[in-house]
Every structure is written in structure tokens, then in C-alpha cells.
């Protein structure tokens, strides 16, 4: 059996950097949850890989080569070849495909047909885990996104004040913008960029109060070290790889942004964690929201 390490999944910057370990069957101790059920930490959002909000996946898709053959996407057929098959009366190239697949795929292996995804025509929401709520912008816009109770599929009072906007603009400071959406919501305004953009806005969900000695930093459960000089917005695994100049810049950035977040939490009446009396309702709403967005991954909204 192959097992992926929890810490490695948590800190990997890319799926191809996760290396499963082979363990003998007799060395495995099976532990189930209540009601004799297994737990799936990635699916339920308890284990959140670091690359969920990383733009590297937009450019490096080599991790898809690690999927089983039957689940890989086939390359599109050239236009000239498609026209030739249509003239011969074999639009799907069934005879050729049967020969190729019989040589490459065993009789007992399932062949999964390729389905081309439907390109969305309007902005939509996604909730990839129990930590992030993402608004994808496929319609050109100038104003940064600000959630409202009417347009957001998740209660906005359980969203942290910080939001990150990733755009496809490649100049100045417009590619990545971090600010507090609560300030715009309170004033009834939103920042306008110099030109239209596409991209996504990432919101972080508030979490339950962690165990003693831990706290949620930037949405990730982190052990607190009093002597550390690492600012809260930098993950510990990234901090150890940063140079001296980059660390100083991050510290200077957090010296400004940290107090801004604290002030916004006070002004918006938000606490650092979910209140104890809301735990049960919070779990139910998070699960229902994820399920609804999985069933309707392109929920439309005109905001």
C-alpha cells in the first residue's frame, strides 16, 4: 500500500512534489471514526494543501501525467485528420481507436471518455476546501469584488476581513492585491483598477478556536513559537526558504498590514475565531455550501 505523508501534503508547493511511501500490509493499523466510518481529510477540508491558492498550477500541469492512463485527457485530434474521417463516414474514428486502445489498454482496464469542460460565461463561486471561498471572474471588470449577503453563498459574518485578488494583469502591483473587503463593505465602495481584468478573489473562512499552543495564521493551523521573527502571513515552510532581503520585506509588509487587519476586525465586530455557540451551525453550513457548489460549480451571480 502507498501512503502519502500528512505533513508533505500540507507543505508541498505542487502535487508532483508529494512522494507516497510504500508500507507493507501487515504493518498497517486501521483506525476508523465513529459509526465505523473511514475519514477522508482532504475531501472534508481538514487537510488543505498549500497549492490551493497558488498560481503555479495555472502554468505547470505536469502533475496530471501521474494519473492512470484511463483517466488522462486525450490530445485533441488535428483538424485535417477530423475532416478526413468525416469524409470516410467514420466521424469518431472508431476502427482506429479500437486498434490503438487494444494495444495500449488491458481488457480489464476501464476507459474513461474525454469530456470537454463547459467554459463559464459568467462569474461563479468555488469552495475547494473548508478554508477558502473563491470567486472566479470570467467577465471583464474594473472594480474589485466585495461580497454581500445576497450574492455570497456563505454567511459573510464568517469570512475573515482579508481578501486576495489574483488578476491576469502583468504590470505594476495589479497582478496580486491584498486588502480588507470589510472596509469597502462598510463604506459602500470598491477599489477600481486602471483597466479591466480577469482572475479570482480568494476569501478565508474564520475557524474554530484551536488547541492551546496553536493558532490559525492565514487560514492554516500553525504552532506558535514566541521567539520566531516570521510574520503571520508567511507560511513556515516558505519562511525557511526565503532570503534575508525577502524576509525583511515581509516583516516590513506585515508591520503595516497586521495592525490594519486587527483594526478591521474590531471595526467590523469580528472575532479571531468562530464563537463556541455557533460550532454546530458552522459545521452544517460549511458542509452544505461545499456540497451545493460541487453540484453547481458555476453558480451565477452578476455582482
KOLNUPA-631852 format. One record per residue (C-alpha): x, y, z; residue in one letter. Coordinates in Angstrom, 2 decimals, decimal comma. Layout:
BEGIN
<atom east="X" north="Y" up="Z" type="a"/>
...
END
This chain:
BEGIN
<atom east="0,00" north="0,00" up="0,00" type="x"/>
<atom east="1,15" north="3,52" up="-0,80" type="x"/>
<atom east="0,59" north="6,23" up="1,81" type="x"/>
<atom east="1,08" north="9,98" up="1,45" type="x"/>
<atom east="2,52" north="11,81" up="4,44" type="x"/>
<atom east="0,19" north="14,38" up="6,05" type="x"/>
<atom east="2,96" north="16,96" up="6,55" type="x"/>
<atom east="4,20" north="16,52" up="2,99" type="x"/>
<atom east="0,74" north="17,16" up="1,55" type="x"/>
<atom east="0,40" north="20,19" up="3,82" type="x"/>
<atom east="3,69" north="21,79" up="2,73" type="x"/>
<atom east="4,05" north="20,70" up="-0,92" type="x"/>
<atom east="4,07" north="23,61" up="-3,37" type="x"/>
<atom east="2,96" north="21,36" up="-6,25" type="x"/>
<atom east="1,20" north="17,98" up="-6,50" type="x"/>
<atom east="4,23" north="16,40" up="-8,17" type="x"/>
<atom east="6,27" north="17,10" up="-5,01" type="x"/>
<atom east="4,21" north="14,61" up="-2,98" type="x"/>
<atom east="6,02" north="11,26" up="-2,82" type="x"/>
<atom east="3,91" north="8,35" up="-1,46" type="x"/>
<atom east="5,65" north="5,85" up="0,83" type="x"/>
<atom east="5,22" north="2,11" up="0,35" type="x"/>
<atom east="4,12" north="0,29" up="3,52" type="x"/>
<atom east="3,64" north="-3,43" up="3,99" type="x"/>
<atom east="0,07" north="-4,53" up="4,63" type="x"/>
<atom east="0,91" north="-6,27" up="7,91" type="x"/>
<atom east="2,37" north="-3,02" up="9,31" type="x"/>
<atom east="-0,87" north="-1,08" up="8,80" type="x"/>
<atom east="-3,22" north="-0,45" up="11,71" type="x"/>
<atom east="-6,70" north="0,53" up="10,51" type="x"/>
<atom east="-8,44" north="3,12" up="12,69" type="x"/>
<atom east="-11,99" north="4,19" up="11,90" type="x"/>
<atom east="-14,08" north="7,11" up="13,07" type="x"/>
<atom east="-17,38" north="6,90" up="14,94" type="x"/>
<atom east="-20,09" north="4,71" up="13,42" type="x"/>
<atom east="-17,36" north="2,54" up="11,84" type="x"/>
<atom east="-16,61" north="5,05" up="9,08" type="x"/>
<atom east="-13,35" north="6,00" up="7,40" type="x"/>
<atom east="-12,08" north="9,56" up="7,31" type="x"/>
<atom east="-11,05" north="11,42" up="4,15" type="x"/>
<atom east="-9,19" north="14,52" up="5,41" type="x"/>
<atom east="-8,51" north="16,10" up="2,02" type="x"/>
<atom east="-12,09" north="15,70" up="0,79" type="x"/>
<atom east="-13,59" north="17,06" up="4,01" type="x"/>
<atom east="-11,18" north="20,01" up="4,08" type="x"/>
<atom east="-9,30" north="19,07" up="7,25" type="x"/>
<atom east="-6,04" north="18,67" up="5,30" type="x"/>
<atom east="-5,50" north="21,62" up="2,99" type="x"/>
<atom east="-2,58" north="21,50" up="0,51" type="x"/>
<atom east="-0,62" north="24,73" up="0,22" type="x"/>
<atom east="-1,06" north="24,94" up="-3,56" type="x"/>
<atom east="-4,80" north="25,58" up="-3,45" type="x"/>
<atom east="-4,29" north="29,31" up="-3,71" type="x"/>
<atom east="-1,05" north="29,17" up="-5,70" type="x"/>
<atom east="-0,88" north="30,43" up="-9,29" type="x"/>
<atom east="1,77" north="27,83" up="-10,14" type="x"/>
<atom east="-0,95" north="25,33" up="-11,12" type="x"/>
<atom east="-2,05" north="27,68" up="-13,90" type="x"/>
<atom east="1,29" north="27,23" up="-15,65" type="x"/>
<atom east="2,71" north="23,88" up="-14,51" type="x"/>
<atom east="0,33" north="21,00" up="-15,18" type="x"/>
<atom east="2,92" north="18,21" up="-15,21" type="x"/>
<atom east="1,25" north="16,62" up="-12,16" type="x"/>
<atom east="-1,54" north="15,46" up="-14,47" type="x"/>
<atom east="0,90" north="13,00" up="-16,07" type="x"/>
<atom east="0,84" north="10,97" up="-12,84" type="x"/>
<atom east="-2,80" north="9,99" up="-13,31" type="x"/>
<atom east="-3,68" north="6,47" up="-14,50" type="x"/>
<atom east="-3,79" north="6,10" up="-18,26" type="x"/>
<atom east="-7,55" north="5,69" up="-18,44" type="x"/>
<atom east="-8,07" north="9,00" up="-16,60" type="x"/>
<atom east="-5,71" north="11,13" up="-18,66" type="x"/>
<atom east="-7,11" north="13,59" up="-21,15" type="x"/>
<atom east="-6,52" north="12,65" up="-24,79" type="x"/>
<atom east="-4,89" north="15,23" up="-27,04" type="x"/>
<atom east="-7,41" north="16,80" up="-29,45" type="x"/>
<atom east="-7,46" north="15,30" up="-32,94" type="x"/>
<atom east="-5,92" north="17,57" up="-35,64" type="x"/>
<atom east="-8,49" north="19,39" up="-37,79" type="x"/>
<atom east="-7,22" north="17,88" up="-41,04" type="x"/>
<atom east="-7,50" north="14,35" up="-39,64" type="x"/>
<atom east="-11,01" north="15,04" up="-38,37" type="x"/>
<atom east="-12,15" north="16,25" up="-41,80" type="x"/>
<atom east="-10,65" north="13,15" up="-43,44" type="x"/>
<atom east="-12,53" north="10,85" up="-41,07" type="x"/>
<atom east="-15,78" north="12,69" up="-41,74" type="x"/>
<atom east="-15,33" north="12,21" up="-45,49" type="x"/>
<atom east="-14,80" north="8,47" up="-44,95" type="x"/>
<atom east="-18,00" north="8,24" up="-42,92" type="x"/>
<atom east="-16,22" north="7,35" up="-39,68" type="x"/>
<atom east="-16,73" north="10,52" up="-37,62" type="x"/>
<atom east="-15,35" north="9,11" up="-34,38" type="x"/>
<atom east="-12,54" north="7,10" up="-35,92" type="x"/>
<atom east="-13,92" north="4,02" up="-34,16" type="x"/>
<atom east="-11,85" north="1,45" up="-36,04" type="x"/>
<atom east="-8,59" north="3,29" up="-35,44" type="x"/>
<atom east="-9,38" north="3,95" up="-31,79" type="x"/>
<atom east="-10,25" north="0,30" up="-31,20" type="x"/>
<atom east="-6,88" north="-0,80" up="-32,58" type="x"/>
<atom east="-4,88" north="1,75" up="-30,57" type="x"/>
<atom east="-6,73" north="1,15" up="-27,32" type="x"/>
<atom east="-6,49" north="-2,62" up="-27,59" type="x"/>
<atom east="-2,72" north="-2,31" up="-27,82" type="x"/>
<atom east="-2,34" north="0,22" up="-25,02" type="x"/>
<atom east="-5,07" north="-0,70" up="-22,53" type="x"/>
<atom east="-5,71" north="-4,09" up="-20,97" type="x"/>
<atom east="-9,07" north="-5,80" up="-21,34" type="x"/>
<atom east="-9,85" north="-5,30" up="-17,67" type="x"/>
<atom east="-8,99" north="-1,58" up="-17,54" type="x"/>
<atom east="-11,81" north="0,90" up="-17,72" type="x"/>
<atom east="-11,59" north="3,51" up="-20,47" type="x"/>
<atom east="-12,89" north="6,87" up="-19,33" type="x"/>
<atom east="-14,18" north="9,01" up="-22,22" type="x"/>
<atom east="-12,86" north="12,53" up="-22,54" type="x"/>
<atom east="-15,39" north="15,21" up="-21,68" type="x"/>
<atom east="-14,61" north="18,77" up="-22,67" type="x"/>
<atom east="-15,49" north="21,15" up="-19,80" type="x"/>
<atom east="-18,05" north="23,84" up="-20,50" type="x"/>
<atom east="-16,50" north="27,28" up="-20,39" type="x"/>
<atom east="-18,45" north="29,51" up="-17,97" type="x"/>
<atom east="-19,98" north="32,66" up="-19,35" type="x"/>
<atom east="-20,48" north="34,42" up="-16,01" type="x"/>
<atom east="-18,57" north="34,76" up="-12,75" type="x"/>
<atom east="-19,00" north="31,85" up="-10,36" type="x"/>
<atom east="-18,13" north="30,62" up="-6,86" type="x"/>
<atom east="-15,99" north="27,67" up="-5,78" type="x"/>
<atom east="-15,18" north="26,25" up="-2,34" type="x"/>
<atom east="-12,20" north="23,85" up="-2,79" type="x"/>
<atom east="-11,88" north="23,09" up="0,93" type="x"/>
<atom east="-13,12" north="24,16" up="4,36" type="x"/>
<atom east="-10,76" north="27,15" up="4,46" type="x"/>
<atom east="-11,26" north="29,10" up="1,23" type="x"/>
<atom east="-14,14" north="30,60" up="-0,73" type="x"/>
<atom east="-13,16" north="31,68" up="-4,24" type="x"/>
<atom east="-14,92" north="33,97" up="-6,66" type="x"/>
<atom east="-13,79" north="33,39" up="-10,27" type="x"/>
<atom east="-14,03" north="36,37" up="-12,60" type="x"/>
<atom east="-14,56" north="35,37" up="-16,24" type="x"/>
<atom east="-16,35" north="38,59" up="-17,19" type="x"/>
<atom east="-14,03" north="41,62" up="-17,55" type="x"/>
<atom east="-14,36" north="44,07" up="-14,67" type="x"/>
<atom east="-12,61" north="47,09" up="-13,20" type="x"/>
<atom east="-13,83" north="47,09" up="-9,59" type="x"/>
<atom east="-12,51" north="44,64" up="-7,01" type="x"/>
<atom east="-15,07" north="42,18" up="-5,72" type="x"/>
<atom east="-16,90" north="42,80" up="-2,44" type="x"/>
<atom east="-19,22" north="40,04" up="-1,13" type="x"/>
<atom east="-22,74" north="40,80" up="0,01" type="x"/>
<atom east="-25,29" north="38,78" up="1,97" type="x"/>
<atom east="-27,42" north="38,48" up="-1,17" type="x"/>
<atom east="-24,70" north="37,35" up="-3,59" type="x"/>
<atom east="-22,39" north="35,28" up="-1,37" type="x"/>
<atom east="-23,29" north="31,57" up="-0,91" type="x"/>
<atom east="-21,65" north="31,58" up="2,55" type="x"/>
<atom east="-22,53" north="33,85" up="5,53" type="x"/>
<atom east="-20,26" north="36,87" up="5,21" type="x"/>
<atom east="-20,05" north="37,24" up="9,01" type="x"/>
<atom east="-17,97" north="34,03" up="8,98" type="x"/>
<atom east="-15,49" north="35,38" up="6,43" type="x"/>
<atom east="-12,23" north="36,87" up="7,65" type="x"/>
<atom east="-11,58" north="40,51" up="6,81" type="x"/>
<atom east="-8,72" north="39,75" up="4,42" type="x"/>
<atom east="-9,17" north="39,04" up="0,73" type="x"/>
<atom east="-6,68" north="38,37" up="-2,06" type="x"/>
<atom east="-7,28" north="39,25" up="-5,68" type="x"/>
<atom east="-5,28" north="37,47" up="-8,41" type="x"/>
<atom east="-5,55" north="39,02" up="-11,87" type="x"/>
<atom east="-4,08" north="38,22" up="-15,27" type="x"/>
<atom east="-2,57" north="41,71" up="-15,45" type="x"/>
<atom east="1,22" north="41,54" up="-15,58" type="x"/>
<atom east="2,27" north="45,08" up="-14,72" type="x"/>
<atom east="2,73" north="47,08" up="-11,54" type="x"/>
<atom east="1,02" north="45,84" up="-8,41" type="x"/>
<atom east="-2,14" north="44,73" up="-10,21" type="x"/>
<atom east="-1,28" north="41,03" up="-10,50" type="x"/>
<atom east="-1,81" north="40,35" up="-6,77" type="x"/>
<atom east="-3,78" north="42,65" up="-4,47" type="x"/>
<atom east="-4,35" north="42,04" up="-0,76" type="x"/>
<atom east="-6,75" north="44,23" up="1,18" type="x"/>
<atom east="-9,68" north="44,13" up="3,62" type="x"/>
<atom east="-13,08" north="43,77" up="1,99" type="x"/>
<atom east="-14,89" north="44,87" up="5,16" type="x"/>
<atom east="-13,66" north="48,45" up="4,69" type="x"/>
<atom east="-15,26" north="48,66" up="1,23" type="x"/>
<atom east="-18,41" north="46,96" up="2,52" type="x"/>
<atom east="-18,70" north="49,49" up="5,36" type="x"/>
<atom east="-18,22" north="52,47" up="3,05" type="x"/>
<atom east="-20,28" north="51,05" up="0,19" type="x"/>
<atom east="-17,45" north="51,36" up="-2,31" type="x"/>
<atom east="-14,88" north="49,16" up="-4,05" type="x"/>
<atom east="-11,43" north="49,90" up="-5,46" type="x"/>
<atom east="-11,28" north="50,48" up="-9,22" type="x"/>
<atom east="-8,25" north="49,42" up="-11,27" type="x"/>
<atom east="-6,84" north="51,29" up="-14,26" type="x"/>
<atom east="-8,06" north="48,64" up="-16,71" type="x"/>
<atom east="-10,38" north="45,66" up="-16,90" type="x"/>
<atom east="-9,17" north="42,34" up="-15,53" type="x"/>
<atom east="-9,98" north="38,65" up="-15,23" type="x"/>
<atom east="-8,89" north="36,39" up="-12,39" type="x"/>
<atom east="-10,18" north="35,33" up="-8,98" type="x"/>
<atom east="-10,81" north="36,69" up="-5,49" type="x"/>
<atom east="-9,94" north="34,44" up="-2,55" type="x"/>
<atom east="-11,66" north="34,76" up="0,85" type="x"/>
<atom east="-10,57" north="32,96" up="4,02" type="x"/>
<atom east="-13,15" north="31,40" up="6,33" type="x"/>
<atom east="-12,97" north="32,02" up="10,06" type="x"/>
<atom east="-12,14" north="28,86" up="12,03" type="x"/>
<atom east="-12,96" north="27,35" up="15,40" type="x"/>
<atom east="-10,68" north="28,17" up="18,32" type="x"/>
<atom east="-7,64" north="25,85" up="18,05" type="x"/>
<atom east="-5,98" north="23,81" up="20,77" type="x"/>
<atom east="-3,61" north="25,60" up="23,21" type="x"/>
<atom east="-0,26" north="26,50" up="21,64" type="x"/>
<atom east="-1,74" north="26,79" up="18,14" type="x"/>
<atom east="-3,47" north="29,47" up="16,13" type="x"/>
<atom east="-4,77" north="29,95" up="12,61" type="x"/>
<atom east="-2,42" north="32,09" up="10,56" type="x"/>
<atom east="-3,53" north="32,98" up="7,06" type="x"/>
<atom east="-6,10" north="30,19" up="7,29" type="x"/>
<atom east="-3,64" north="27,45" up="8,30" type="x"/>
<atom east="-3,33" north="25,83" up="11,72" type="x"/>
<atom east="0,14" north="26,79" up="12,95" type="x"/>
<atom east="2,11" north="26,07" up="16,11" type="x"/>
<atom east="3,00" north="29,28" up="17,92" type="x"/>
<atom east="6,68" north="29,99" up="18,63" type="x"/>
<atom east="7,23" north="33,08" up="20,76" type="x"/>
<atom east="10,80" north="33,64" up="19,58" type="x"/>
<atom east="10,06" north="33,48" up="15,84" type="x"/>
<atom east="10,54" north="36,52" up="13,64" type="x"/>
<atom east="8,24" north="35,11" up="10,94" type="x"/>
<atom east="5,22" north="37,33" up="10,19" type="x"/>
<atom east="1,83" north="35,65" up="10,30" type="x"/>
<atom east="1,06" north="36,00" up="6,59" type="x"/>
<atom east="4,05" north="33,83" up="5,59" type="x"/>
<atom east="3,75" north="30,04" up="5,95" type="x"/>
<atom east="6,54" north="28,44" up="7,98" type="x"/>
<atom east="7,64" north="26,15" up="5,13" type="x"/>
<atom east="8,03" north="29,19" up="2,85" type="x"/>
<atom east="9,83" north="31,24" up="5,51" type="x"/>
<atom east="12,78" north="28,83" up="5,81" type="x"/>
<atom east="13,45" north="29,09" up="2,06" type="x"/>
<atom east="13,36" north="32,88" up="1,88" type="x"/>
<atom east="16,49" north="35,01" up="1,67" type="x"/>
<atom east="17,44" north="37,75" up="4,12" type="x"/>
<atom east="16,14" north="40,58" up="1,91" type="x"/>
<atom east="12,82" north="38,82" up="1,27" type="x"/>
<atom east="12,37" north="38,22" up="5,00" type="x"/>
<atom east="12,98" north="41,88" up="5,80" type="x"/>
<atom east="10,47" north="42,94" up="3,14" type="x"/>
<atom east="7,88" north="40,52" up="4,54" type="x"/>
<atom east="8,42" north="41,81" up="8,07" type="x"/>
<atom east="8,03" north="45,40" up="6,91" type="x"/>
<atom east="4,88" north="44,48" up="4,98" type="x"/>
<atom east="3,32" north="42,77" up="8,00" type="x"/>
<atom east="4,24" north="45,67" up="10,26" type="x"/>
<atom east="1,74" north="47,69" up="8,21" type="x"/>
<atom east="-0,84" north="45,04" up="7,26" type="x"/>
<atom east="-1,06" north="43,32" up="10,66" type="x"/>
<atom east="-2,46" north="46,33" up="12,52" type="x"/>
<atom east="-4,80" north="47,06" up="9,59" type="x"/>
<atom east="-6,36" north="43,59" up="9,88" type="x"/>
<atom east="-6,69" north="43,89" up="13,65" type="x"/>
<atom east="-8,37" north="47,28" up="13,30" type="x"/>
<atom east="-10,76" north="45,96" up="10,65" type="x"/>
<atom east="-11,76" north="43,05" up="12,87" type="x"/>
<atom east="-12,59" north="45,46" up="15,68" type="x"/>
<atom east="-14,50" north="47,87" up="13,45" type="x"/>
<atom east="-16,47" north="45,08" up="11,77" type="x"/>
<atom east="-17,23" north="43,36" up="15,08" type="x"/>
<atom east="-15,43" north="40,17" up="14,08" type="x"/>
<atom east="-13,57" north="37,89" up="16,43" type="x"/>
<atom east="-10,49" north="35,88" up="15,52" type="x"/>
<atom east="-12,45" north="32,59" up="15,70" type="x"/>
<atom east="-15,96" north="31,21" up="15,44" type="x"/>
<atom east="-17,93" north="31,52" up="18,68" type="x"/>
<atom east="-18,48" north="28,32" up="20,63" type="x"/>
<atom east="-22,28" north="28,54" up="20,40" type="x"/>
<atom east="-22,04" north="28,64" up="16,59" type="x"/>
<atom east="-19,92" north="25,48" up="16,18" type="x"/>
<atom east="-22,76" north="23,12" up="15,23" type="x"/>
<atom east="-24,38" north="25,53" up="12,81" type="x"/>
<atom east="-21,00" north="26,46" up="11,34" type="x"/>
<atom east="-20,14" north="22,82" up="10,53" type="x"/>
<atom east="-23,51" north="22,30" up="8,90" type="x"/>
<atom east="-23,33" north="25,46" up="6,79" type="x"/>
<atom east="-19,76" north="24,75" up="5,63" type="x"/>
<atom east="-20,71" north="21,23" up="4,54" type="x"/>
<atom east="-23,94" north="22,36" up="2,84" type="x"/>
<atom east="-22,16" north="25,18" up="1,00" type="x"/>
<atom east="-19,43" north="22,89" up="-0,30" type="x"/>
<atom east="-21,95" north="20,32" up="-1,47" type="x"/>
<atom east="-24,11" north="22,91" up="-3,22" type="x"/>
<atom east="-21,13" north="24,42" up="-5,04" type="x"/>
<atom east="-19,89" north="20,97" up="-6,05" type="x"/>
<atom east="-23,27" north="20,24" up="-7,58" type="x"/>
<atom east="-23,38" north="23,69" up="-9,17" type="x"/>
<atom east="-19,69" north="24,59" up="-9,65" type="x"/>
<atom east="-20,60" north="27,56" up="-11,78" type="x"/>
<atom east="-23,15" north="29,36" up="-9,65" type="x"/>
<atom east="-24,05" north="32,52" up="-11,48" type="x"/>
<atom east="-24,06" north="35,95" up="-9,98" type="x"/>
<atom east="-23,97" north="39,42" up="-11,52" type="x"/>
<atom east="-22,09" north="41,17" up="-8,69" type="x"/>
END
